């Protein structure tokens, strides 16, 4: 079966790139290219190209494996975005991709690409662990072997901050302006985080470089939103039957998409506002609403759903009890929000439930459960701390947190075992193994300062509520424990 490519795309029954791909310049380098970028930011840059501004082609870069390179380069960077909404599917071929590099294979080539005068934006989706910042202090993890290697030889970087520093160093030496660094990771203060890591690394290498980056560079905060489930082999086979060629790089997503960017740039940018991107002076209110309402509920219902045997999110929220639990969680976290103008929380909640219920996405609860130790602080713990400080109850939030704790055992309610996919999995397993009761297990996990802020972990009201929720999960199971919260 032929692959999707420049030679075969014309026959594909899909919306095709409406511009001359041969005339496109590479104006964006994206670090950590994966499904989310291809279903979100790359679509905006594709829209920019379609508008006639051909400066915004995207060079992707993997900082780990060659998997995406092997999917996309044989396809001339083309791939299909499949938008699923109930029984309807909309196919669009995205042509913004200018190829994929693999950083570990040729770091100097990637640095040179980022330092090219045509590049004005470097975007990232490397997950929180990719920033190499200590979760407790926010400082660069200088003891990390790859960070240490970058500090010793920035000419051959290994980390995301290292590649940014190396490329900015090259641009400074060439008399070029810095590019704008745009984090697209689902993290609070994402721009400030990547800026902190880059500046600290630069300062240890060359203080003058750090001063130049601080003065001339830009690291805007962002909020990004689109549900992008993992592609499975069945998706590729189904698409092959529809378009007549094989697309190894396809991605699937819901119709909804949103991108909010702080209006702070170091140089040229697309006409983001005309492309549907919201430019703002204050991203934080948007960010808090999304992290606590969408992501917090997504995580909580996924842990409860996966523990009780629901494979997909739409199946979990189809359970009336778990559906009501999500609403109860939203009732709690809504009191911690300061909605920005233009965000109707009631309408947003209604829209979120419809998105969770989209059965066409087949969004696996176990996919959302991955890397929970990295997600819990901003999704559930921040709102919990604010509720406690205000003297308010945290029953639903505590159950979501306790469900994450239960997930660390690697066993569902039916007795099925699974591998806990989390950077701290070995540590949580060690803590649980050393505890001889449920109360002791909760107490042990609360010592994880990388997850639980010490002040919150030491709050008796917090520990009591989470312990009670954990005991209820063990005694009653996830659905009944949720019922006791909502009734």
Buried (B, 14 or more C-beta within 10 A) or exposed (E): EEBBBBEBBEEBEBBBBEBEBEEBBBBBBBBBBBBBBBBBBBBBBBBBBBBEBBBBBBBBBBBEEBBBBBBBBBBBBBBBBBBBBEEEBEBBBBBBBBBBBBBBEEBEEBBEBBBBEEBBBBBBBBBBBBBBBBBEEBEBBBEBEBBEBBBEEBEBBBBBBBBBBBBBBBBBEEEBBBBBBBBBBBBBBBBBBBBBBBBBBBBBBBEEBBEBBBEBBBBBBBBBBBBBBBBEEEBBEBBBEBBBBBBBBBBBBBBBBBBBBBBBBBBBBBEBEEBEBBBBEEBBBBBBBBBBBBBBBBBBBBBBBBBBBBBBBBBBBBBEBBBBBBBBBBEBBBEBBEBBEEBEEEEBBEEBBEBBBBBBBBBBBBBBBBBBBBBBBBBBBBBBBBBBEEEEEBBBBBBBBBBBBBBBBBBBBEEEEEEBEBBBBEBBBEBBEEBEEBEBBBBBBBEBEBBBBEEBBEBEBBBEBBBBBBBBBBEEBBBBBBBBBBE
